[in-house]
Amino acid sequence: MHASWLYLFIAIVAEVIATSALKVSEGFSRLAPSIVTIVGYGLAFYLLALALKTIPVGVAYAVWSGVGIVAIAAIGYFFFGQTLDAAALIGIGLILAGVLVLNVFSASGGH
């Protein structure tokens, strides 16, 4: 795996952790989750910037947002009791398919 893809993967993980902490920060009224949110987003954007040195911005952002959306939807379902109806599950499947097609079949994939 090229270092830029590793940076992007870690950036996505940091962003998902930050977004999950944002949910439990209760509008930044709880200190610990608020700190996790701020540090997580800072790390995520720093690593995204490093990834963008070699990965095209459109590809990186598509992967970033697609994987992030799917991960946050799963976290919402498993940890926050949020429901996913058939349309949501179909949409998540389409997002995953789009990220897969972009990375496996597109010449724009940055590989």
Backbone atoms as SQL, in Angstrom:
CREATE TABLE atoms (id INTEGER PRIMARY KEY, chain TEXT, resi INTEGER, resn TEXT, atom TEXT, x REAL, y REAL, z REAL);
INSERT INTO atoms VALUES
  (1, 'A', 1, 'MET', 'N', 0.855, -1.180, 0.000),
  (2, 'A', 1, 'MET', 'CA', 0.000, 0.000, 0.000),
  (3, 'A', 1, 'MET', 'C', 0.898, 1.239, 0.000),
  (4, 'A', 2, 'HIS', 'N', 0.626, 2.128, -0.894),
  (5, 'A', 2, 'HIS', 'CA', 1.372, 3.390, -0.966),
  (6, 'A', 2, 'HIS', 'C', 1.070, 4.222, 0.286),
  (7, 'A', 3, 'ALA', 'N', 2.053, 4.954, 0.762),
  (8, 'A', 3, 'ALA', 'CA', 1.896, 5.735, 2.004),
  (9, 'A', 3, 'ALA', 'C', 0.687, 6.668, 1.952),
  (10, 'A', 4, 'SER', 'N', 0.418, 7.247, 0.790),
  (11, 'A', 4, 'SER', 'CA', -0.718, 8.165, 0.693),
  (12, 'A', 4, 'SER', 'C', -2.040, 7.475, 0.984),
  (13, 'A', 5, 'TRP', 'N', -2.172, 6.233, 0.564),
  (14, 'A', 5, 'TRP', 'CA', -3.400, 5.486, 0.843),
  (15, 'A', 5, 'TRP', 'C', -3.498, 5.141, 2.319),
  (16, 'A', 6, 'LEU', 'N', -2.371, 4.891, 2.949),
  (17, 'A', 6, 'LEU', 'CA', -2.359, 4.657, 4.394),
  (18, 'A', 6, 'LEU', 'C', -2.775, 5.930, 5.126),
  (19, 'A', 7, 'TYR', 'N', -2.235, 7.071, 4.691),
  (20, 'A', 7, 'TYR', 'CA', -2.644, 8.353, 5.284),
  (21, 'A', 7, 'TYR', 'C', -4.145, 8.555, 5.132),
  (22, 'A', 8, 'LEU', 'N', -4.669, 8.249, 3.950),
  (23, 'A', 8, 'LEU', 'CA', -6.105, 8.441, 3.721),
  (24, 'A', 8, 'LEU', 'C', -6.917, 7.519, 4.621),
  (25, 'A', 9, 'PHE', 'N', -6.500, 6.269, 4.755),
  (26, 'A', 9, 'PHE', 'CA', -7.215, 5.325, 5.607),
  (27, 'A', 9, 'PHE', 'C', -7.225, 5.804, 7.060),
  (28, 'A', 10, 'ILE', 'N', -6.077, 6.225, 7.566),
  (29, 'A', 10, 'ILE', 'CA', -6.011, 6.704, 8.947),
  (30, 'A', 10, 'ILE', 'C', -6.817, 7.988, 9.112),
  (31, 'A', 11, 'ALA', 'N', -6.817, 8.840, 8.081),
  (32, 'A', 11, 'ALA', 'CA', -7.624, 10.068, 8.113),
  (33, 'A', 11, 'ALA', 'C', -9.101, 9.732, 8.237),
  (34, 'A', 12, 'ILE', 'N', -9.540, 8.727, 7.502),
  (35, 'A', 12, 'ILE', 'CA', -10.942, 8.313, 7.567),
  (36, 'A', 12, 'ILE', 'C', -11.279, 7.791, 8.959),
  (37, 'A', 13, 'VAL', 'N', -10.409, 6.979, 9.524),
  (38, 'A', 13, 'VAL', 'CA', -10.632, 6.454, 10.878),
  (39, 'A', 13, 'VAL', 'C', -10.715, 7.612, 11.879),
  (40, 'A', 14, 'ALA', 'N', -9.801, 8.565, 11.766),
  (41, 'A', 14, 'ALA', 'CA', -9.803, 9.717, 12.681),
  (42, 'A', 14, 'ALA', 'C', -11.087, 10.533, 12.529),
  (43, 'A', 15, 'GLU', 'N', -11.537, 10.710, 11.294),
  (44, 'A', 15, 'GLU', 'CA', -12.761, 11.476, 11.051),
  (45, 'A', 15, 'GLU', 'C', -13.983, 10.754, 11.610),
  (46, 'A', 16, 'VAL', 'N', -14.038, 9.442, 11.460),
  (47, 'A', 16, 'VAL', 'CA', -15.164, 8.664, 11.977),
  (48, 'A', 16, 'VAL', 'C', -15.175, 8.707, 13.511),
  (49, 'A', 17, 'ILE', 'N', -14.013, 8.600, 14.126),
  (50, 'A', 17, 'ILE', 'CA', -13.933, 8.712, 15.588),
  (51, 'A', 17, 'ILE', 'C', -14.373, 10.105, 16.030),
  (52, 'A', 18, 'ALA', 'N', -13.902, 11.140, 15.326),
  (53, 'A', 18, 'ALA', 'CA', -14.266, 12.518, 15.678),
  (54, 'A', 18, 'ALA', 'C', -15.767, 12.751, 15.533),
  (55, 'A', 19, 'THR', 'N', -16.362, 12.230, 14.474),
  (56, 'A', 19, 'THR', 'CA', -17.798, 12.413, 14.262),
  (57, 'A', 19, 'THR', 'C', -18.598, 11.669, 15.329),
  (58, 'A', 20, 'SER', 'N', -18.151, 10.477, 15.703),
  (59, 'A', 20, 'SER', 'CA', -18.821, 9.735, 16.771),
  (60, 'A', 20, 'SER', 'C', -18.718, 10.482, 18.094),
  (61, 'A', 21, 'ALA', 'N', -17.543, 11.044, 18.371),
  (62, 'A', 21, 'ALA', 'CA', -17.366, 11.831, 19.602),
  (63, 'A', 21, 'ALA', 'C', -18.218, 13.097, 19.561),
  (64, 'A', 22, 'LEU', 'N', -18.370, 13.680, 18.383),
  (65, 'A', 22, 'LEU', 'CA', -19.210, 14.869, 18.248),
  (66, 'A', 22, 'LEU', 'C', -20.645, 14.565, 18.666),
  (67, 'A', 23, 'LYS', 'N', -21.116, 13.382, 18.302),
  (68, 'A', 23, 'LYS', 'CA', -22.477, 12.968, 18.679),
  (69, 'A', 23, 'LYS', 'C', -22.635, 12.944, 20.196),
  (70, 'A', 24, 'VAL', 'N', -21.635, 12.420, 20.906),
  (71, 'A', 24, 'VAL', 'CA', -21.760, 12.299, 22.358),
  (72, 'A', 24, 'VAL', 'C', -21.248, 13.526, 23.113),
  (73, 'A', 25, 'SER', 'N', -20.726, 14.521, 22.394),
  (74, 'A', 25, 'SER', 'CA', -20.240, 15.734, 23.067),
  (75, 'A', 25, 'SER', 'C', -21.388, 16.627, 23.539),
  (76, 'A', 26, 'GLU', 'N', -22.591, 16.310, 23.050),
  (77, 'A', 26, 'GLU', 'CA', -23.788, 17.078, 23.416),
  (78, 'A', 26, 'GLU', 'C', -23.564, 18.571, 23.188),
  (79, 'A', 27, 'GLY', 'N', -23.245, 18.891, 21.921),
  (80, 'A', 27, 'GLY', 'CA', -23.066, 20.294, 21.554),
  (81, 'A', 27, 'GLY', 'C', -21.823, 20.914, 22.184),
  (82, 'A', 28, 'PHE', 'N', -20.779, 20.146, 22.320),
  (83, 'A', 28, 'PHE', 'CA', -19.516, 20.567, 22.943),
  (84, 'A', 28, 'PHE', 'C', -19.688, 20.929, 24.417),
  (85, 'A', 29, 'SER', 'N', -20.692, 20.342, 25.064),
  (86, 'A', 29, 'SER', 'CA', -20.899, 20.614, 26.489),
  (87, 'A', 29, 'SER', 'C', -20.201, 19.581, 27.379),
  (88, 'A', 30, 'ARG', 'N', -19.667, 18.522, 26.782),
  (89, 'A', 30, 'ARG', 'CA', -18.917, 17.503, 27.530),
  (90, 'A', 30, 'ARG', 'C', -17.462, 17.573, 27.083),
  (91, 'A', 31, 'LEU', 'N', -16.564, 17.754, 28.036),
  (92, 'A', 31, 'LEU', 'CA', -15.171, 18.061, 27.727),
  (93, 'A', 31, 'LEU', 'C', -14.450, 16.947, 26.970),
  (94, 'A', 32, 'ALA', 'N', -14.447, 15.735, 27.491),
  (95, 'A', 32, 'ALA', 'CA', -13.659, 14.660, 26.871),
  (96, 'A', 32, 'ALA', 'C', -14.071, 14.395, 25.417),
  (97, 'A', 33, 'PRO', 'N', -15.368, 14.199, 25.139),
  (98, 'A', 33, 'PRO', 'CA', -15.729, 13.976, 23.735),
  (99, 'A', 33, 'PRO', 'C', -15.451, 15.197, 22.856),
  (100, 'A', 34, 'SER', 'N', -15.526, 16.378, 23.431),
  (101, 'A', 34, 'SER', 'CA', -15.228, 17.592, 22.666),
  (102, 'A', 34, 'SER', 'C', -13.759, 17.629, 22.260),
  (103, 'A', 35, 'ILE', 'N', -12.884, 17.237, 23.176),
  (104, 'A', 35, 'ILE', 'CA', -11.445, 17.195, 22.875),
  (105, 'A', 35, 'ILE', 'C', -11.166, 16.132, 21.810),
  (106, 'A', 36, 'VAL', 'N', -11.786, 14.961, 21.943),
  (107, 'A', 36, 'VAL', 'CA', -11.613, 13.902, 20.944),
  (108, 'A', 36, 'VAL', 'C', -12.077, 14.401, 19.576),
  (109, 'A', 37, 'THR', 'N', -13.171, 15.132, 19.533),
  (110, 'A', 37, 'THR', 'CA', -13.687, 15.677, 18.276),
  (111, 'A', 37, 'THR', 'C', -12.680, 16.619, 17.637),
  (112, 'A', 38, 'ILE', 'N', -12.182, 17.564, 18.398),
  (113, 'A', 38, 'ILE', 'CA', -11.258, 18.567, 17.861),
  (114, 'A', 38, 'ILE', 'C', -9.949, 17.928, 17.404),
  (115, 'A', 39, 'VAL', 'N', -9.380, 17.065, 18.233),
  (116, 'A', 39, 'VAL', 'CA', -8.124, 16.404, 17.872),
  (117, 'A', 39, 'VAL', 'C', -8.341, 15.469, 16.674),
  (118, 'A', 40, 'GLY', 'N', -9.436, 14.741, 16.686),
  (119, 'A', 40, 'GLY', 'CA', -9.724, 13.811, 15.593),
  (120, 'A', 40, 'GLY', 'C', -9.876, 14.502, 14.256),
  (121, 'A', 41, 'TYR', 'N', -10.636, 15.596, 14.218),
  (122, 'A', 41, 'TYR', 'CA', -10.788, 16.326, 12.960),
  (123, 'A', 41, 'TYR', 'C', -9.472, 16.961, 12.524),
  (124, 'A', 42, 'GLY', 'N', -8.698, 17.479, 13.478),
  (125, 'A', 42, 'GLY', 'CA', -7.395, 18.047, 13.130),
  (126, 'A', 42, 'GLY', 'C', -6.482, 17.007, 12.504),
  (127, 'A', 43, 'LEU', 'N', -6.399, 15.836, 13.129),
  (128, 'A', 43, 'LEU', 'CA', -5.581, 14.750, 12.599),
  (129, 'A', 43, 'LEU', 'C', -6.102, 14.296, 11.240),
  (130, 'A', 44, 'ALA', 'N', -7.411, 14.179, 11.120),
  (131, 'A', 44, 'ALA', 'CA', -8.009, 13.724, 9.864),
  (132, 'A', 44, 'ALA', 'C', -7.650, 14.656, 8.715),
  (133, 'A', 45, 'PHE', 'N', -7.786, 15.954, 8.915),
  (134, 'A', 45, 'PHE', 'CA', -7.499, 16.890, 7.829),
  (135, 'A', 45, 'PHE', 'C', -6.006, 16.991, 7.537),
  (136, 'A', 46, 'TYR', 'N', -5.171, 16.857, 8.555),
  (137, 'A', 46, 'TYR', 'CA', -3.730, 16.847, 8.327),
  (138, 'A', 46, 'TYR', 'C', -3.343, 15.645, 7.455),
  (139, 'A', 47, 'LEU', 'N', -3.846, 14.465, 7.808),
  (140, 'A', 47, 'LEU', 'CA', -3.522, 13.261, 7.049),
  (141, 'A', 47, 'LEU', 'C', -4.146, 13.293, 5.656),
  (142, 'A', 48, 'LEU', 'N', -5.331, 13.868, 5.533),
  (143, 'A', 48, 'LEU', 'CA', -5.929, 14.029, 4.204),
  (144, 'A', 48, 'LEU', 'C', -5.044, 14.914, 3.336),
  (145, 'A', 49, 'ALA', 'N', -4.516, 15.978, 3.902),
  (146, 'A', 49, 'ALA', 'CA', -3.620, 16.858, 3.152),
  (147, 'A', 49, 'ALA', 'C', -2.378, 16.107, 2.680),
  (148, 'A', 50, 'LEU', 'N', -1.833, 15.234, 3.531),
  (149, 'A', 50, 'LEU', 'CA', -0.680, 14.428, 3.117),
  (150, 'A', 50, 'LEU', 'C', -1.057, 13.471, 1.989),
  (151, 'A', 51, 'ALA', 'N', -2.229, 12.862, 2.094),
  (152, 'A', 51, 'ALA', 'CA', -2.684, 11.933, 1.060),
  (153, 'A', 51, 'ALA', 'C', -2.863, 12.636, -0.284),
  (154, 'A', 52, 'LEU', 'N', -3.293, 13.889, -0.240),
  (155, 'A', 52, 'LEU', 'CA', -3.565, 14.632, -1.473),
  (156, 'A', 52, 'LEU', 'C', -2.295, 15.008, -2.235),
  (157, 'A', 53, 'LYS', 'N', -1.144, 14.747, -1.658),
  (158, 'A', 53, 'LYS', 'CA', 0.101, 14.999, -2.384),
  (159, 'A', 53, 'LYS', 'C', 0.220, 14.090, -3.601),
  (160, 'A', 54, 'THR', 'N', -0.357, 12.884, -3.517),
  (161, 'A', 54, 'THR', 'CA', -0.256, 11.956, -4.652),
  (162, 'A', 54, 'THR', 'C', -1.600, 11.391, -5.119),
  (163, 'A', 55, 'ILE', 'N', -2.626, 11.433, -4.296),
  (164, 'A', 55, 'ILE', 'CA', -3.939, 10.930, -4.715),
  (165, 'A', 55, 'ILE', 'C', -4.747, 12.102, -5.258),
  (166, 'A', 56, 'PRO', 'N', -5.347, 11.960, -6.441),
  (167, 'A', 56, 'PRO', 'CA', -6.179, 13.049, -6.972),
  (168, 'A', 56, 'PRO', 'C', -7.291, 13.419, -5.981),
  (169, 'A', 57, 'VAL', 'N', -7.556, 14.709, -5.868),
  (170, 'A', 57, 'VAL', 'CA', -8.502, 15.192, -4.859),
  (171, 'A', 57, 'VAL', 'C', -9.889, 14.577, -5.035),
  (172, 'A', 58, 'GLY', 'N', -10.353, 14.418, -6.253),
  (173, 'A', 58, 'GLY', 'CA', -11.670, 13.832, -6.487),
  (174, 'A', 58, 'GLY', 'C', -11.755, 12.396, -6.009),
  (175, 'A', 59, 'VAL', 'N', -10.701, 11.652, -6.247),
  (176, 'A', 59, 'VAL', 'CA', -10.653, 10.249, -5.817),
  (177, 'A', 59, 'VAL', 'C', -10.577, 10.177, -4.291),
  (178, 'A', 60, 'ALA', 'N', -9.662, 10.952, -3.715),
  (179, 'A', 60, 'ALA', 'CA', -9.495, 10.924, -2.258),
  (180, 'A', 60, 'ALA', 'C', -10.791, 11.329, -1.565),
  (181, 'A', 61, 'TYR', 'N', -11.445, 12.365, -2.063),
  (182, 'A', 61, 'TYR', 'CA', -12.665, 12.823, -1.405),
  (183, 'A', 61, 'TYR', 'C', -13.799, 11.816, -1.581),
  (184, 'A', 62, 'ALA', 'N', -13.860, 11.171, -2.731),
  (185, 'A', 62, 'ALA', 'CA', -14.898, 10.150, -2.940),
  (186, 'A', 62, 'ALA', 'C', -14.711, 8.986, -1.975),
  (187, 'A', 63, 'VAL', 'N', -13.473, 8.544, -1.816),
  (188, 'A', 63, 'VAL', 'CA', -13.195, 7.448, -0.891),
  (189, 'A', 63, 'VAL', 'C', -13.457, 7.906, 0.538),
  (190, 'A', 64, 'TRP', 'N', -12.942, 9.080, 0.892),
  (191, 'A', 64, 'TRP', 'CA', -13.115, 9.667, 2.234),
  (192, 'A', 64, 'TRP', 'C', -14.595, 9.724, 2.603),
  (193, 'A', 65, 'SER', 'N', -15.381, 10.346, 1.740),
  (194, 'A', 65, 'SER', 'CA', -16.791, 10.539, 2.081),
  (195, 'A', 65, 'SER', 'C', -17.572, 9.231, 2.020),
  (196, 'A', 66, 'GLY', 'N', -17.292, 8.405, 1.022),
  (197, 'A', 66, 'GLY', 'CA', -18.025, 7.153, 0.897),
  (198, 'A', 66, 'GLY', 'C', -17.783, 6.211, 2.063),
  (199, 'A', 67, 'VAL', 'N', -16.531, 5.983, 2.383),
  (200, 'A', 67, 'VAL', 'CA', -16.209, 5.088, 3.496),
  (201, 'A', 67, 'VAL', 'C', -16.684, 5.694, 4.815),
  (202, 'A', 68, 'GLY', 'N', -16.522, 7.007, 4.954),
  (203, 'A', 68, 'GLY', 'CA', -16.977, 7.683, 6.177),
  (204, 'A', 68, 'GLY', 'C', -18.479, 7.565, 6.377),
  (205, 'A', 69, 'ILE', 'N', -19.242, 7.748, 5.310),
  (206, 'A', 69, 'ILE', 'CA', -20.707, 7.646, 5.399),
  (207, 'A', 69, 'ILE', 'C', -21.119, 6.241, 5.839),
  (208, 'A', 70, 'VAL', 'N', -20.528, 5.244, 5.218),
  (209, 'A', 70, 'VAL', 'CA', -20.867, 3.863, 5.553),
  (210, 'A', 70, 'VAL', 'C', -20.489, 3.561, 7.004),
  (211, 'A', 71, 'ALA', 'N', -19.299, 3.977, 7.410),
  (212, 'A', 71, 'ALA', 'CA', -18.849, 3.707, 8.784),
  (213, 'A', 71, 'ALA', 'C', -19.730, 4.412, 9.808),
  (214, 'A', 72, 'ILE', 'N', -20.065, 5.668, 9.567),
  (215, 'A', 72, 'ILE', 'CA', -20.911, 6.414, 10.508),
  (216, 'A', 72, 'ILE', 'C', -22.320, 5.819, 10.554),
  (217, 'A', 73, 'ALA', 'N', -22.833, 5.385, 9.417),
  (218, 'A', 73, 'ALA', 'CA', -24.158, 4.740, 9.420),
  (219, 'A', 73, 'ALA', 'C', -24.127, 3.471, 10.252),
  (220, 'A', 74, 'ALA', 'N', -23.058, 2.688, 10.128),
  (221, 'A', 74, 'ALA', 'CA', -22.932, 1.453, 10.922),
  (222, 'A', 74, 'ALA', 'C', -22.790, 1.768, 12.407),
  (223, 'A', 75, 'ILE', 'N', -21.985, 2.758, 12.737),
  (224, 'A', 75, 'ILE', 'CA', -21.826, 3.153, 14.143),
  (225, 'A', 75, 'ILE', 'C', -23.149, 3.662, 14.709),
  (226, 'A', 76, 'GLY', 'N', -23.858, 4.450, 13.924),
  (227, 'A', 76, 'GLY', 'CA', -25.168, 4.934, 14.362),
  (228, 'A', 76, 'GLY', 'C', -26.123, 3.795, 14.646),
  (229, 'A', 77, 'TYR', 'N', -26.079, 2.783, 13.804),
  (230, 'A', 77, 'TYR', 'CA', -26.956, 1.632, 13.971),
  (231, 'A', 77, 'TYR', 'C', -26.570, 0.800, 15.201),
  (232, 'A', 78, 'PHE', 'N', -25.284, 0.462, 15.306),
  (233, 'A', 78, 'PHE', 'CA', -24.832, -0.445, 16.365),
  (234, 'A', 78, 'PHE', 'C', -24.678, 0.208, 17.735),
  (235, 'A', 79, 'PHE', 'N', -24.311, 1.482, 17.768),
  (236, 'A', 79, 'PHE', 'CA', -24.001, 2.116, 19.056),
  (237, 'A', 79, 'PHE', 'C', -25.002, 3.178, 19.502),
  (238, 'A', 80, 'PHE', 'N', -25.711, 3.786, 18.548),
  (239, 'A', 80, 'PHE', 'CA', -26.634, 4.856, 18.916),
  (240, 'A', 80, 'PHE', 'C', -28.095, 4.490, 18.677),
  (241, 'A', 81, 'GLY', 'N', -28.362, 3.239, 18.307),
  (242, 'A', 81, 'GLY', 'CA', -29.731, 2.775, 18.145),
  (243, 'A', 81, 'GLY', 'C', -30.491, 3.400, 16.992),
  (244, 'A', 82, 'GLN', 'N', -29.778, 3.903, 16.008),
  (245, 'A', 82, 'GLN', 'CA', -30.442, 4.497, 14.847),
  (246, 'A', 82, 'GLN', 'C', -30.844, 3.390, 13.881),
  (247, 'A', 83, 'THR', 'N', -31.945, 3.577, 13.208),
  (248, 'A', 83, 'THR', 'CA', -32.444, 2.541, 12.309),
  (249, 'A', 83, 'THR', 'C', -31.999, 2.807, 10.873),
  (250, 'A', 84, 'LEU', 'N', -31.892, 1.731, 10.120),
  (251, 'A', 84, 'LEU', 'CA', -31.571, 1.806, 8.693),
  (252, 'A', 84, 'LEU', 'C', -32.655, 1.041, 7.945),
  (253, 'A', 85, 'ASP', 'N', -33.460, 1.759, 7.179),
  (254, 'A', 85, 'ASP', 'CA', -34.505, 1.093, 6.414),
  (255, 'A', 85, 'ASP', 'C', -33.925, 0.567, 5.100),
  (256, 'A', 86, 'ALA', 'N', -34.772, -0.048, 4.290),
  (257, 'A', 86, 'ALA', 'CA', -34.313, -0.660, 3.043),
  (258, 'A', 86, 'ALA', 'C', -33.655, 0.370, 2.128),
  (259, 'A', 87, 'ALA', 'N', -34.229, 1.554, 2.026),
  (260, 'A', 87, 'ALA', 'CA', -33.651, 2.585, 1.160),
  (261, 'A', 87, 'ALA', 'C', -32.257, 2.980, 1.647),
  (262, 'A', 88, 'ALA', 'N', -32.069, 3.093, 2.956),
  (263, 'A', 88, 'ALA', 'CA', -30.752, 3.435, 3.507),
  (264, 'A', 88, 'ALA', 'C', -29.741, 2.336, 3.194),
  (265, 'A', 89, 'LEU', 'N', -30.149, 1.094, 3.352),
  (266, 'A', 89, 'LEU', 'CA', -29.241, -0.018, 3.072),
  (267, 'A', 89, 'LEU', 'C', -28.881, -0.088, 1.586),
  (268, 'A', 90, 'ILE', 'N', -29.849, 0.164, 0.725),
  (269, 'A', 90, 'ILE', 'CA', -29.566, 0.199, -0.715),
  (270, 'A', 90, 'ILE', 'C', -28.603, 1.340, -1.029),
  (271, 'A', 91, 'GLY', 'N', -28.836, 2.500, -0.443),
  (272, 'A', 91, 'GLY', 'CA', -27.952, 3.637, -0.655),
  (273, 'A', 91, 'GLY', 'C', -26.537, 3.356, -0.188),
  (274, 'A', 92, 'ILE', 'N', -26.395, 2.733, 0.962),
  (275, 'A', 92, 'ILE', 'CA', -25.073, 2.376, 1.478),
  (276, 'A', 92, 'ILE', 'C', -24.393, 1.385, 0.535),
  (277, 'A', 93, 'GLY', 'N', -25.154, 0.433, 0.030),
  (278, 'A', 93, 'GLY', 'CA', -24.600, -0.519, -0.936),
  (279, 'A', 93, 'GLY', 'C', -24.121, 0.172, -2.202),
  (280, 'A', 94, 'LEU', 'N', -24.881, 1.147, -2.673),
  (281, 'A', 94, 'LEU', 'CA', -24.477, 1.893, -3.865),
  (282, 'A', 94, 'LEU', 'C', -23.226, 2.727, -3.613),
  (283, 'A', 95, 'ILE', 'N', -23.119, 3.304, -2.422),
  (284, 'A', 95, 'ILE', 'CA', -21.915, 4.064, -2.074),
  (285, 'A', 95, 'ILE', 'C', -20.698, 3.144, -2.087),
  (286, 'A', 96, 'LEU', 'N', -20.826, 1.983, -1.444),
  (287, 'A', 96, 'LEU', 'CA', -19.716, 1.026, -1.439),
  (288, 'A', 96, 'LEU', 'C', -19.355, 0.583, -2.852),
  (289, 'A', 97, 'ALA', 'N', -20.359, 0.342, -3.670),
  (290, 'A', 97, 'ALA', 'CA', -20.099, -0.054, -5.060),
  (291, 'A', 97, 'ALA', 'C', -19.368, 1.056, -5.807),
  (292, 'A', 98, 'GLY', 'N', -19.762, 2.292, -5.583),
  (293, 'A', 98, 'GLY', 'CA', -19.099, 3.418, -6.247),
  (294, 'A', 98, 'GLY', 'C', -17.649, 3.553, -5.852),
  (295, 'A', 99, 'VAL', 'N', -17.360, 3.421, -4.573),
  (296, 'A', 99, 'VAL', 'CA', -15.971, 3.487, -4.100),
  (297, 'A', 99, 'VAL', 'C', -15.165, 2.335, -4.687),
  (298, 'A', 100, 'LEU', 'N', -15.749, 1.155, -4.730),
  (299, 'A', 100, 'LEU', 'CA', -15.072, -0.009, -5.295),
  (300, 'A', 100, 'LEU', 'C', -14.769, 0.195, -6.783),
  (301, 'A', 101, 'VAL', 'N', -15.756, 0.632, -7.538),
  (302, 'A', 101, 'VAL', 'CA', -15.561, 0.862, -8.976),
  (303, 'A', 101, 'VAL', 'C', -14.484, 1.918, -9.205),
  (304, 'A', 102, 'LEU', 'N', -14.537, 2.976, -8.456),
  (305, 'A', 102, 'LEU', 'CA', -13.544, 4.059, -8.599),
  (306, 'A', 102, 'LEU', 'C', -12.139, 3.539, -8.355),
  (307, 'A', 103, 'ASN', 'N', -11.957, 2.729, -7.338),
  (308, 'A', 103, 'ASN', 'CA', -10.623, 2.270, -6.981),
  (309, 'A', 103, 'ASN', 'C', -10.126, 1.083, -7.772),
  (310, 'A', 104, 'VAL', 'N', -11.010, 0.226, -8.239),
  (311, 'A', 104, 'VAL', 'CA', -10.585, -0.976, -8.929),
  (312, 'A', 104, 'VAL', 'C', -10.551, -0.788, -10.445),
  (313, 'A', 105, 'PHE', 'N', -11.537, -0.083, -10.990),
  (314, 'A', 105, 'PHE', 'CA', -11.678, -0.043, -12.438),
  (315, 'A', 105, 'PHE', 'C', -11.329, 1.299, -13.095),
  (316, 'A', 106, 'SER', 'N', -11.304, 2.372, -12.329),
  (317, 'A', 106, 'SER', 'CA', -11.078, 3.689, -12.929),
  (318, 'A', 106, 'SER', 'C', -9.588, 4.003, -13.052),
  (319, 'A', 107, 'ALA', 'N', -9.210, 4.564, -14.187),
  (320, 'A', 107, 'ALA', 'CA', -7.836, 5.032, -14.352),
  (321, 'A', 107, 'ALA', 'C', -7.550, 6.239, -13.472),
  (322, 'A', 108, 'SER', 'N', -8.590, 6.866, -12.956),
  (323, 'A', 108, 'SER', 'CA', -8.445, 8.020, -12.049),
  (324, 'A', 108, 'SER', 'C', -8.150, 7.593, -10.638),
  (325, 'A', 109, 'GLY', 'N', -8.095, 6.304, -10.385),
  (326, 'A', 109, 'GLY', 'CA', -7.950, 5.786, -9.038),
  (327, 'A', 109, 'GLY', 'C', -6.687, 6.165, -8.299),
  (328, 'A', 110, 'GLY', 'N', -5.747, 6.779, -8.971),
  (329, 'A', 110, 'GLY', 'CA', -4.550, 7.266, -8.294),
  (330, 'A', 110, 'GLY', 'C', -3.555, 6.173, -7.937),
  (331, 'A', 111, 'HIS', 'N', -3.683, 5.007, -8.559),
  (332, 'A', 111, 'HIS', 'CA', -2.756, 3.901, -8.253),
  (333, 'A', 111, 'HIS', 'C', -1.569, 3.956, -9.175);
